[in-house]
Amino acid sequence: MSGQAAATIGRLLQAGFAHQQKGQLDHALANYAQVLEIDRGNFDALQLSGLCALQAGDNATARQFLDRALAMRQDVASVFNHRGVALRRLGEGERALSDFTRAAALDPRLADARYNRANTLRELGRLDDALADYRRAAELAPSRADILNNLGGCLKELSFHAEALACYDRLLVLSPGSVEGHSNRGLVLQHLGRFEEALASAEKAIAINPGFADAWRERAAALIALRRPEEALASVGRALAIDPRHAEAHATQGMAMMELSKPGAAAACFERSLALRPGYVEARLGLAKLAAEEGRFAEAEALFDAILRDEPGNVGSLHGLSGVRKFKAGDPLFGAITDRLRDGRLTPEQREHLHHGYAKISNDAGSYDLAMAHFAESKLCRPSSFHLQRHRDGFTAMTGLFTPGFFAKRQGFGVTDERPVFIIGMPRSGTTLTEQILSAHPAAQGFGELPDLPDISKSLGGGLSDPGNFSAAVAALDAEASRRLAERYLDAFQDAGPGVLRLVDKRPHNYELLGLIALMFPKAHVIHCRRNAMDNCLSMYMQDFNVSHGYNRDLTTLGQYYRAYEGLMAHWRAVLPLPIHDCVYEETVGDLGSSARALVDFVGLPWDPACLDYHAQERQVRTPSQWQVRQPVYRSSVEAWRRYETHLAPLKRSLGIA
């Protein structure tokens, strides 16, 4: 080649590279094409043309140029790396993997080769191998946000959630405005059960980019975990407005609908999710849980089993299966849960659910010592945020505020609507059974555990979480304000059927707000469910309640909590200007007919024998009693605490039982 030709090639390559740096890819390719007209085998022009086509998204052309370059030389790592990218984009994962491996061997410090190899391995389902390459890429290029983001994603998929969180924290130090970084950090925090922090991370992502659908969906998931389903529904609605084909958002919408006791709408959401992403496990789990809540236990079991066939060890299915029937010793579920518990990468929530599931089926099988050991272990998996003294302070405020004089000065407050029925008491005291009996009456309708009354209380100075402000806000209400609050609450019953005379809210913890109920609804019907204290407390201990029920994490606190409840109920009986009907669990299961008649009579309805067939109802039950209330009445839960007596000394002491 003449010196003039060499000089021309040099100028063209330099010009092409300058265009390429500025993103002027067509001009760059034109320069490289001129080089190749002069020297068809020019290696630099071939590899730069390949990279330019790759940057332009023309992967097939990029591959052709890079094939020609590699036919000339096999010792340049970047060329193998770039051809690997083209092959990966063209769907040839295994061949791409071979190129990235060769590039990494030629230049062990080429971070891109390790990163691209990791991405390809991850796509091929080889997560452990991918993780090793992501780690090496992050060591080679510690300031690369894209590498840290994908390393965090791989760690999350492998359930190394604490390490993934640290990875995203590093990423956000380097790139505080990373929308994906904040969003993914929120996802990891949800896996760790830190839902308030997860919510904050999702909201940071949204503040940076309000059009990022994933962040709106993750915000909704955190809100569902925090028992704020109405807000969750609005948030996931934003996600779907941005991306109507977001399969995960449709499934999250279904979860919110379940929380709001809208099973039909929930099922439709899960089906839409599966139509967009066939086999999506979260949507399938939603349908299985919905079947269980509606009493379709055989269907629920089949759905959980199908998920386990496709994803062996799925924690949601193992836990769900434990609740859909009674178990005997030797059932395969014992072994399946035991095997899963050996996984050191389980999140605290997963470990908690597995221990609880094992305890439940051990209880079914009569292995009471083993059951108690696993119930205790499940309580240790996550810390409790329950503060007993703060709880007692709230009760003290209630007894100080709601006195006979308080109600005497407020006659005529609220509305005279006689339809509301409030079933209150401790969880596991028979509230679900009582609701089922009453809602079987054709003139009554059960609405489950409505969030509306607690929401109203929070709008008054923060509710019981801030007793001083709440007391001041309630004391300041006038007659008109109390009527507006009552009408706001009645909005919850917009879906009531025609001819319904009694509207049943079965939220046990509304016992804390009976003073507010009496102020808003002086004609309301209050049914107080009671049960033997030892049986009631043990049953609460044996549930995997959500974090808002942190009082059940140890037997001593549970007993103290129960005594605080008894004290507040004694106060309500002394001061409330409306009657309270005691529905005693042991009496109900001992003589269903008499107890049901007294219940129906108390709410002012004529007797209907349908109330005795309560277990035949096909309605959603969103409580741990979903299996029991589908059965005819039975007495096996009476004095059940005696099976566990050797373990219950702390409970006896805190209850004051000798």
Secondary structure, DSSP 4 states (H G I P E B T S, - for coil): --HHHHHHHHHHHHHHHHHHHTT-HHHHHHHHHHHHHH-TT-HHHHHHHHHHHHHHT-HHHHHHHHHHHHHH-S--HHHHHHHHHHHHHTT-HHHHHHHHHHHHHH-TT-HHHHHHHHHHHHHTT-HHHHHHHHHHHHHH-TT-HHHHHHHHHHHHHTT-HHHHHHHHHHHHHH-TT-HHHHHHHHHHHHHTT-HHHHHHHHHHHHHH-TT-HHHHHHHHHHHHHTT-HHHHHHHHHHHHHH-TT-HHHHHHHHHHHHHTT-HHHHHHHHHHHHHHSTT-HHHHHHHHHHHHHTT-HHHHHHHHHHHHHHSTT-HHHHHHHHTSS---TT-HHHHHHHHHHT-TT--HHHHHHHHHHHHHHHHHTT-HHHHHHHHHHHHTSS-----HHHHHHHHHHHHHH--HHHHHTTTT-S-----EEEEEESTTSSHHHHHHHHHTSTTEEE--S-SHHHHHHHHTTTGGGSHHHHHHHHHT--HHHHHHHHHHHHGGGTTPPTT--EEEE--GGGGGGHHHHHHH-TT-EEEEEE--HHHHHHHHHTS---GGGGGGGSHHHHHHHHHHHHHHHHHHHHH-SS-EEEEEHHHHHH-HHHHHHHHHHHTT----GGGGGGGG------STTTTGGGS----TTTTGGGGGGGG-HHHHHHHT--
